[in-house]
Amino acid sequence: MSEDFSERKSSVVKKLSLMEDIKNVRENELMKREKEREEEKKHRAKMMAIKENELQIQAKMKEQELQAQAAMKEQELQTQRYIKEMEIKAKEREMEKDGQGKGKGDGYANT
């Protein structure tokens, strides 16, 4: 009977040891998964920061591009205004020239 008890005790101890091992394995797996989740979370945060930085750079580049286009358009408008002013001045000089020429040779005698 004492052997029977010893065997049962040994069997119970083995089962308890096995249960403890299983518990430890599960805890280790849970800790490993938690660590993986944390690493994935950090990775996603880094990727989001990189993406945000890229978007900011793209926005700055687009703003610079639009500013350059606006400056070119303004330069073009100034050039067109200058050309128009020169055309107007040329016509005014031509009209003055034509007006002076008619006054001298219009057939009236200056006496």
C-alpha positions as CSV (number, residue, x, y, z in Angstrom):
1,M,0.0,0.0,0.0
2,S,2.9,2.2,0.7
3,E,4.2,1.5,-2.8
4,D,0.8,2.3,-4.2
5,F,0.8,5.6,-2.4
6,S,4.3,6.4,-3.5
7,E,3.4,5.7,-7.1
8,R,0.4,7.9,-6.9
9,K,2.4,10.6,-5.2
10,S,5.0,10.3,-7.9
11,S,2.4,10.4,-10.6
12,V,0.8,13.5,-9.0
13,V,4.1,15.2,-8.7
14,K,4.9,14.4,-12.4
15,K,1.5,15.8,-13.4
16,L,2.0,18.9,-11.3
17,S,5.4,19.3,-12.8
18,L,4.0,18.9,-16.3
19,M,1.2,21.4,-15.5
20,E,3.8,23.8,-14.2
21,D,5.8,23.3,-17.4
22,I,2.7,23.9,-19.5
23,K,1.9,27.0,-17.5
24,N,5.5,28.3,-18.0
25,V,5.3,27.6,-21.8
26,R,2.0,29.5,-22.1
27,E,3.3,32.4,-20.1
28,N,6.5,32.5,-22.2
29,E,4.3,32.4,-25.4
30,L,2.1,35.2,-24.0
31,M,5.2,37.3,-23.2
32,K,6.7,36.6,-26.6
33,R,3.4,37.7,-28.3
34,E,3.2,40.8,-26.2
35,K,6.8,41.7,-27.1
36,E,6.1,41.1,-30.8
37,R,3.0,43.4,-30.5
38,E,5.1,46.1,-28.9
39,E,7.7,45.8,-31.6
40,E,5.1,45.9,-34.3
41,K,3.5,48.9,-32.7
42,K,6.9,50.7,-32.6
43,H,7.5,49.8,-36.2
44,R,4.1,51.2,-37.2
45,A,4.8,54.4,-35.3
46,K,8.2,54.8,-37.1
47,M,6.6,54.1,-40.4
48,M,3.8,56.7,-39.7
49,A,6.5,59.2,-38.7
50,I,8.4,58.6,-41.9
51,K,5.2,58.8,-44.0
52,E,4.2,62.1,-42.3
53,N,7.7,63.5,-43.0
54,E,7.5,62.4,-46.6
55,L,4.1,64.1,-46.9
56,Q,5.5,67.3,-45.3
57,I,8.4,67.3,-47.8
58,Q,6.0,66.8,-50.7
59,A,3.8,69.6,-49.5
60,K,6.8,72.0,-49.2
61,M,7.9,71.0,-52.7
62,K,4.5,71.6,-54.1
63,E,4.3,75.0,-52.4
64,Q,7.7,75.9,-53.8
65,E,6.6,74.8,-57.3
66,L,3.4,76.9,-57.0
67,Q,5.4,79.9,-55.8
68,A,7.8,79.5,-58.8
69,Q,4.9,79.2,-61.2
70,A,3.3,82.4,-59.6
71,A,6.6,84.2,-60.0
72,M,7.0,83.2,-63.6
73,K,3.4,84.3,-64.3
74,E,4.0,87.6,-62.6
75,Q,7.2,88.1,-64.7
76,E,5.3,87.2,-67.8
77,L,2.6,89.7,-67.0
78,Q,5.2,92.4,-66.3
79,T,6.8,91.7,-69.6
80,Q,3.5,91.9,-71.4
81,R,2.7,95.3,-69.7
82,Y,6.2,96.6,-70.6
83,I,5.6,95.5,-74.3
84,K,2.2,97.2,-74.3
85,E,3.6,100.4,-72.8
86,M,6.4,100.4,-75.5
87,E,3.8,99.9,-78.2
88,I,1.7,102.7,-76.9
89,K,4.7,105.0,-76.7
90,A,5.7,104.1,-80.2
91,K,2.2,104.9,-81.5
92,E,2.2,108.2,-79.6
93,R,5.5,109.1,-81.2
94,E,4.2,108.1,-84.6
95,M,1.1,110.2,-84.1
96,E,3.2,113.2,-83.0
97,K,5.5,112.7,-85.9
98,D,2.5,112.5,-88.3
99,G,0.9,115.5,-86.7
100,Q,4.0,117.6,-87.0
101,G,4.5,116.6,-90.6
102,K,0.9,117.6,-91.6
103,G,1.2,121.0,-90.0
104,K,4.2,121.9,-92.1
105,G,3.1,120.6,-95.4
106,D,-0.6,121.0,-95.4
107,G,-0.7,123.6,-98.1
108,Y,-1.1,126.7,-96.0
109,A,1.4,129.5,-96.4
110,N,3.0,131.0,-93.3
111,T,3.2,134.6,-94.0
